[in-house]
Amino acid sequence: MSGIWLDLLRAGALVLVFEGIMPFLSPARMRQTMRMMSELDDKVLRGIGFASMLIGVALLYLLRN
């Protein structure tokens, strides 16, 4: 398996680890947060998603080899 695919799999595994932390530590709080997010306007959620992607791309750019 080439290096890029291995890096992609590692990144995916790391995402799963981070995604699992909140429901593992505090499932009730996670449920409450999801309930609050479901009440947000679509425009707000898109803005949050876009900001998250921009931050991720900026971090990848800064941390590149």
C-alpha positions as CSV (number, residue, x, y, z in Angstrom):
1,M,0.0,0.0,0.0
2,S,1.4,3.4,-1.0
3,G,2.3,6.0,1.6
4,I,-0.6,8.4,0.7
5,W,-3.2,5.6,1.2
6,L,-1.7,4.6,4.5
7,D,-1.7,8.2,5.6
8,L,-5.3,8.6,4.6
9,L,-6.3,5.4,6.5
10,R,-4.4,6.7,9.6
11,A,-6.2,10.1,9.3
12,G,-9.5,8.3,9.1
13,A,-8.7,6.2,12.1
14,L,-7.8,9.3,14.1
15,V,-11.1,10.9,13.1
16,L,-12.9,7.9,14.5
17,V,-11.0,8.1,17.8
18,F,-11.8,11.8,18.2
19,E,-15.5,11.3,17.2
20,G,-15.8,8.6,19.8
21,I,-14.4,10.5,22.7
22,M,-17.6,12.6,23.5
23,P,-20.1,9.8,23.4
24,F,-17.8,7.6,25.5
25,L,-17.1,10.2,28.2
26,S,-20.6,11.8,28.4
27,P,-23.4,10.3,26.4
28,A,-26.1,12.4,28.0
29,R,-24.2,15.6,27.1
30,M,-23.6,14.4,23.6
31,R,-27.4,13.8,23.2
32,Q,-28.1,17.2,24.5
33,T,-25.6,18.8,22.2
34,M,-27.1,17.0,19.2
35,R,-30.6,18.1,20.2
36,M,-29.4,21.7,20.3
37,M,-27.6,21.4,16.9
38,S,-30.8,19.9,15.3
39,E,-32.6,23.2,16.2
40,L,-30.0,25.4,14.5
41,D,-30.8,27.0,11.2
42,D,-29.3,25.2,8.1
43,K,-27.3,28.4,7.3
44,V,-25.7,28.4,10.7
45,L,-24.7,24.7,10.4
46,R,-23.2,25.3,6.9
47,G,-21.2,28.2,8.4
48,I,-19.9,26.0,11.2
49,G,-19.0,23.2,8.7
50,F,-17.3,25.7,6.4
51,A,-15.3,27.2,9.2
52,S,-14.3,23.8,10.4
53,M,-13.1,22.8,6.9
54,L,-11.1,26.0,6.5
55,I,-9.4,25.5,9.9
56,G,-8.6,21.9,8.9
57,V,-7.1,23.0,5.6
58,A,-5.1,25.7,7.3
59,L,-3.7,23.2,9.8
60,L,-2.8,20.7,7.1
61,Y,-1.0,23.5,5.2
62,L,0.9,24.6,8.3
63,L,1.8,21.0,9.3
64,R,2.9,19.8,5.9
65,N,6.3,18.2,5.6
